[in-house]
Amino acid sequence: MRFADVKGNEGLKKSLVHMMNSGRLSHAILFVEENGGGAFPLALALAQAVNCRQALPDDSCGECSQCYKIGKLIHPDLHFAFPVSSTSSLTDSEKKAPVSDYFLSSFKELALANPYFTEQDLYEAIGLESKSAVISANEARKIFEKLSLKAAEAAYKTIIIYLPEKMNPEASNKLLKLLEEPPQGTLFLLITHASERILQTIRSRCQIIYLQPTGGAAPLNPALRESFDAILQAGIDKRIIDLFPEWENLAGLGREKQKEFCLFAQSYLRKIFMVSCGLEGLAALTSEEEARVRTLARKIKPSFYEKAFIFLEDAISSIESNVNPKLVFCDLCDRLLLSL
């Protein structure tokens, strides 16, 4: 994957090239994207560029052995970590402490077929549609082991961590120690959909880069977007009866799909809030969202946004704690209606 192959974010790609060429590239970069927004191909292009043996002034060559192996996701110094959980496909010993390595073949197959994959695409690919996935302390130990070894071929040992917000506290603390004292010649590339859920001390040790939506991402399940629109409209109209089918439908989804809905809702509300503040240029609206977001921005009162974010965070925490989903979404919908 070359920078030239990555869709959109032209200014950002030029900035990364400038940082590389000037020796100012951070050892840890946190890419903040919307779900499926193109951070993975950008991180892969960066990993390829820093290790290319015939680099061009503004990109990797795409032809040397380093470029070939990184592009095919088979380089021995390129590592991946992402949220996982126990599945029936694992052996009994693997189920006790599942890590990304057990799912690498499925992950690579997905990433090669569609580098703009979404969080839900990942869970479907590795068979976790109805389970909660985490990055565990055991995963963090595996990362430490891999990065402690001398590089086999590359100038940089690179770890791409997808969704670090899914780290449990023990894993977060172990990663923090690695970022504070990184092994020589290592590059940490983190991709997040919710940077506020990452340990603040980890964020402070990363260079944070925000991506604009590119159009390359797979679209969100339309049913989830329609459901949140219906919830907001029911709240605006004060029609509690219209909420019943929405929370019942959401309660019937798998846990990861439920969390995907809550994270989308937060992202959608950010856009509405930006438009309401006259910051439409920062909202990065898609053509499908534009008219609806403008309408909602005129109807939603300013005091609603902060409350709604708290309600959605509470819902995510409840889902992760295995609270009855009917209770979670009935409560969420009622609280949203009363605050609108």
C-alpha positions as CSV (number, residue, x, y, z in Angstrom):
1,M,0.0,0.0,0.0
2,R,1.5,3.3,-1.2
3,F,0.3,6.8,-0.1
4,A,-0.8,7.2,-3.7
5,D,-3.2,4.2,-3.3
6,V,-4.9,5.7,-0.2
7,K,-8.1,7.6,-0.9
8,G,-8.4,11.2,0.3
9,N,-6.6,13.1,3.1
10,E,-4.1,14.5,0.6
11,G,-2.9,17.2,3.0
12,L,-2.4,14.6,5.8
13,K,-0.4,12.3,3.5
14,K,1.9,15.2,2.6
15,S,2.4,16.1,6.3
16,L,3.4,12.5,7.1
17,V,5.9,12.5,4.2
18,H,7.3,15.8,5.5
19,M,7.7,14.4,9.0
20,M,9.5,11.3,7.7
21,N,11.8,13.3,5.5
22,S,12.7,15.8,8.2
23,G,13.2,13.1,10.9
24,R,10.3,14.4,13.0
25,L,8.1,11.3,12.8
26,S,6.8,10.3,16.3
27,H,7.4,6.8,17.5
28,A,3.7,6.5,18.3
29,I,0.8,7.9,16.2
30,L,-2.8,7.7,17.1
31,F,-5.1,7.9,14.0
32,V,-8.6,9.0,14.9
33,E,-11.2,8.0,12.3
34,E,-14.8,7.3,11.8
35,N,-15.6,3.6,11.6
36,G,-14.0,2.4,8.3
37,G,-12.7,5.8,7.5
38,G,-9.3,4.9,6.0
39,A,-6.9,4.9,8.9
40,F,-5.8,1.3,8.3
41,P,-4.6,1.8,4.7
42,L,-2.9,5.1,5.7
43,A,-1.1,3.3,8.6
44,L,0.0,0.6,6.2
45,A,1.2,3.1,3.7
46,L,3.3,4.8,6.4
47,A,4.7,1.5,7.6
48,Q,5.7,0.7,4.0
49,A,7.2,4.2,3.4
50,V,9.5,4.2,6.4
51,N,10.8,0.7,5.5
52,C,11.1,1.1,1.7
53,R,14.6,0.5,0.4
54,Q,14.1,2.5,-2.7
55,A,11.9,5.3,-1.4
56,L,10.8,8.1,-3.7
57,P,10.7,11.7,-2.4
58,D,7.0,11.5,-1.6
59,D,6.2,7.8,-1.4
60,S,7.4,4.2,-1.2
61,C,8.5,2.6,-4.4
62,G,6.0,-0.2,-4.2
63,E,8.4,-2.6,-5.8
64,C,11.2,-3.6,-3.4
65,S,11.0,-6.6,-1.2
66,Q,10.0,-4.6,1.9
67,C,7.1,-2.9,0.0
68,Y,6.0,-6.3,-1.4
69,K,5.9,-8.0,2.0
70,I,4.3,-5.1,3.8
71,G,1.7,-4.7,1.0
72,K,0.8,-8.4,1.3
73,L,0.8,-8.3,5.2
74,I,3.5,-11.0,5.4
75,H,6.5,-8.9,6.6
76,P,8.1,-10.5,9.7
77,D,8.5,-7.0,11.3
78,L,4.9,-5.9,10.8
79,H,2.6,-6.9,13.6
80,F,-1.1,-6.5,14.3
81,A,-3.3,-6.4,17.5
82,F,-7.0,-6.0,17.6
83,P,-10.0,-6.9,19.9
84,V,-10.8,-10.6,20.2
85,S,-12.7,-13.0,22.3
86,S,-13.1,-16.8,22.7
87,T,-14.8,-18.6,19.8
88,S,-15.7,-22.2,18.9
89,S,-12.9,-22.2,16.3
90,L,-10.2,-22.0,19.0
91,T,-8.7,-24.9,20.8
92,D,-9.4,-25.4,24.5
93,S,-6.0,-23.9,25.5
94,E,-6.5,-20.9,23.1
95,K,-9.9,-20.2,24.5
96,K,-8.4,-19.5,27.9
97,A,-6.4,-16.5,26.7
98,P,-7.3,-15.5,23.1
99,V,-5.0,-13.1,21.2
100,S,-4.9,-11.6,17.8
101,D,-2.4,-14.2,16.5
102,Y,-5.1,-16.9,16.6
103,F,-7.2,-14.9,14.1
104,L,-4.5,-13.4,11.9
105,S,-5.4,-15.4,8.7
106,S,-8.9,-14.1,8.8
107,F,-7.8,-10.6,9.7
108,K,-5.3,-10.5,6.8
109,E,-7.9,-11.9,4.4
110,L,-10.3,-9.1,5.3
111,A,-7.7,-6.3,5.2
112,L,-6.4,-7.4,1.8
113,A,-9.9,-7.6,0.3
114,N,-11.1,-4.3,1.8
115,P,-8.5,-2.2,3.7
116,Y,-11.4,0.2,4.5
117,F,-13.1,-2.4,6.7
118,T,-15.3,-1.4,9.6
119,E,-15.2,-2.7,13.2
120,Q,-18.3,-4.8,12.5
121,D,-16.6,-6.3,9.3
122,L,-13.7,-7.4,11.6
123,Y,-16.0,-9.1,14.1
124,E,-17.9,-10.9,11.3
125,A,-14.6,-12.0,9.7
126,I,-13.3,-13.6,12.9
127,G,-16.6,-14.9,14.2
128,L,-17.3,-12.5,17.1
129,E,-20.7,-11.0,16.0
130,S,-22.4,-11.7,19.3
131,K,-19.5,-11.5,21.7
132,S,-17.7,-8.6,23.4
133,A,-14.2,-8.2,22.1
134,V,-11.2,-6.8,24.1
135,I,-7.5,-6.3,23.9
136,S,-6.3,-8.1,26.9
137,A,-3.2,-8.1,29.1
138,N,-2.1,-11.3,27.4
139,E,-2.2,-9.4,24.1
140,A,-0.1,-6.6,25.6
141,R,2.5,-9.2,26.7
142,K,2.6,-10.6,23.2
143,I,3.2,-7.1,21.8
144,F,6.0,-6.6,24.2
145,E,7.6,-9.9,23.2
146,K,7.4,-9.2,19.5
147,L,8.8,-5.7,19.8
148,S,11.6,-6.8,22.1
149,L,13.1,-8.9,19.4
150,K,15.6,-7.5,16.9
151,A,14.1,-6.5,13.6
152,A,14.4,-9.4,11.1
153,E,14.6,-7.2,7.9
154,A,13.0,-3.8,8.3
155,A,14.3,-0.5,9.6
156,Y,11.3,-0.3,11.9
157,K,9.4,-3.0,13.8
158,T,5.9,-1.8,13.4
159,I,2.7,-2.6,15.4
160,I,-0.7,-1.6,14.1
161,I,-3.1,-1.6,17.0
162,Y,-6.7,-1.5,15.9
163,L,-9.2,0.0,18.4
164,P,-6.9,0.6,21.5
165,E,-10.0,1.9,23.2
166,K,-10.9,-1.8,23.7
167,M,-7.9,-2.4,25.9
168,N,-8.7,-3.5,29.5
169,P,-7.0,-1.5,32.3
170,E,-4.1,-4.0,32.7
171,A,-3.4,-4.0,28.9
172,S,-3.5,-0.2,28.9
173,N,-0.9,0.0,31.7
174,K,1.4,-2.4,29.9
175,L,1.1,-0.5,26.6
176,L,1.8,2.7,28.5
177,K,5.1,1.3,29.7
178,L,6.0,0.4,26.2
179,L,5.2,3.8,24.9
180,E,7.2,5.4,27.7
181,E,10.3,3.3,27.0
182,P,9.9,2.0,23.4
183,P,12.4,-0.6,22.2
184,Q,14.8,0.9,19.7
185,G,13.5,1.2,16.1
186,T,9.8,0.6,16.8
187,L,6.8,2.4,15.4
188,F,3.4,2.2,17.1
189,L,0.4,3.0,14.8
190,L,-2.9,3.1,16.7
191,I,-6.3,3.4,15.1
192,T,-9.3,4.5,17.2
193,H,-12.9,5.3,16.7
194,A,-13.2,6.8,20.2
195,S,-10.1,8.5,21.4
196,E,-11.8,9.7,24.6
197,R,-12.0,6.1,25.8
198,I,-8.3,5.6,25.7
199,L,-6.2,6.2,28.8
200,Q,-5.2,9.9,28.8
201,T,-1.5,9.1,29.5
202,I,-1.4,6.9,26.4
203,R,-2.9,9.7,24.3
204,S,-0.4,12.1,25.7
205,R,2.5,10.0,24.4
206,C,1.1,9.8,20.9
207,Q,1.0,12.2,18.0
208,I,-2.8,12.5,17.3
209,I,-3.9,12.7,13.7
210,Y,-7.6,13.2,12.7
211,L,-8.8,11.7,9.4
212,Q,-11.5,13.2,7.3
213,P,-14.0,10.7,5.9
214,T,-12.9,9.6,2.4
215,G,-15.8,7.9,0.8
216,G,-13.8,4.7,0.7
217,A,-15.4,3.3,3.8
218,A,-18.1,0.8,3.7
219,P,-21.4,2.5,4.7
220,L,-22.9,2.0,8.1
221,N,-25.8,-0.4,8.2
222,P,-28.7,1.8,7.0
223,A,-31.0,0.3,9.6
224,L,-28.9,1.7,12.4
225,R,-28.8,5.2,10.9
226,E,-32.6,5.1,10.4
227,S,-33.1,3.8,13.9
228,F,-31.2,6.7,15.5
229,D,-33.0,9.2,13.3
230,A,-36.3,7.8,14.4
231,I,-35.3,8.0,18.1
232,L,-34.3,11.6,17.7
233,Q,-37.5,12.5,15.8
234,A,-39.6,10.7,18.4
235,G,-37.9,12.8,21.1
236,I,-38.4,16.0,19.3
237,D,-42.1,15.2,18.7
238,K,-42.4,13.8,22.3
239,R,-44.0,10.6,21.0
240,I,-42.9,7.9,23.4
241,I,-44.9,5.3,21.6
242,D,-42.6,5.7,18.5
243,L,-39.7,4.6,20.6
244,F,-41.0,1.1,21.4
245,P,-40.1,-0.6,18.1
246,E,-36.7,1.1,18.0
247,W,-35.5,-0.1,21.4
248,E,-36.9,-3.5,20.8
249,N,-35.0,-3.8,17.5
250,L,-31.8,-2.6,19.1
251,A,-32.1,-5.0,22.0
252,G,-32.3,-7.9,19.6
253,L,-28.9,-7.1,18.0
254,G,-25.6,-8.7,19.0
255,R,-23.5,-6.9,21.6
256,E,-20.9,-5.6,19.1
257,K,-23.7,-4.3,16.8
258,Q,-25.3,-2.6,19.8
259,K,-22.0,-0.9,20.6
260,E,-21.6,0.0,17.0
261,F,-24.9,1.8,17.1
262,C,-24.0,3.7,20.2
263,L,-20.6,4.8,18.8
264,F,-22.3,5.8,15.5
265,A,-24.9,7.8,17.5
266,Q,-22.1,9.7,19.2
267,S,-20.4,10.5,15.9
268,Y,-23.6,11.6,14.4
269,L,-24.4,13.9,17.3
270,R,-20.9,15.5,17.0
271,K,-21.7,16.4,13.4
272,I,-25.1,17.9,14.3
273,F,-23.5,19.9,17.1
274,M,-20.8,21.2,14.8
275,V,-23.4,22.3,12.3
276,S,-25.4,24.0,15.0
277,C,-22.3,25.9,16.1
278,G,-21.6,27.1,12.5
279,L,-18.6,24.7,12.1
280,E,-20.0,22.9,9.1
281,G,-16.6,22.6,7.5
282,L,-15.4,20.4,10.4
283,A,-18.5,18.2,10.4
284,A,-17.3,16.2,7.3
285,L,-20.9,15.5,6.3
286,T,-21.6,12.8,3.7
287,S,-24.1,13.5,0.9
288,E,-26.6,11.1,2.6
289,E,-26.4,13.0,5.9
290,E,-26.3,16.6,4.9
291,A,-29.9,17.6,4.7
292,R,-31.0,15.6,7.7
293,V,-28.1,16.9,9.9
294,R,-29.0,20.5,9.0
295,T,-32.6,19.9,9.9
296,L,-31.7,18.3,13.3
297,A,-29.2,21.1,14.1
298,R,-32.1,23.6,13.9
299,K,-34.4,21.5,16.2
300,I,-32.1,20.1,18.9
301,K,-31.4,22.4,21.9
302,P,-27.8,23.0,22.9
303,S,-28.1,21.5,26.3
304,F,-29.0,18.1,24.8
305,Y,-25.6,17.1,23.4
306,E,-23.6,16.7,26.6
307,K,-26.4,14.7,28.2
308,A,-26.8,12.4,25.2
309,F,-23.1,11.6,25.2
310,I,-23.3,10.6,28.8
311,F,-26.4,8.5,28.1
312,L,-24.6,6.7,25.3
313,E,-21.5,6.1,27.3
314,D,-23.6,4.6,30.1
315,A,-25.3,2.3,27.5
316,I,-22.0,1.1,26.2
317,S,-20.8,0.3,29.7
318,S,-24.0,-1.5,30.4
319,I,-23.7,-3.6,27.2
320,E,-20.1,-4.5,28.1
321,S,-21.3,-5.5,31.6
322,N,-24.0,-7.8,30.1
323,V,-26.9,-5.9,31.4
324,N,-30.2,-7.0,29.9
325,P,-30.3,-5.2,26.5
326,K,-34.0,-4.5,26.7
327,L,-33.4,-2.6,29.9
328,V,-30.4,-0.8,28.4
329,F,-32.2,0.5,25.3
330,C,-35.5,1.2,26.9
331,D,-33.6,3.4,29.4
332,L,-31.5,5.0,26.7
333,C,-34.5,5.9,24.5
334,D,-36.5,7.3,27.5
335,R,-33.5,9.4,28.7
336,L,-32.9,10.8,25.2
337,L,-36.6,11.6,24.7
338,L,-36.8,13.4,28.1
339,S,-33.7,15.5,27.3
340,L,-34.8,16.6,23.8
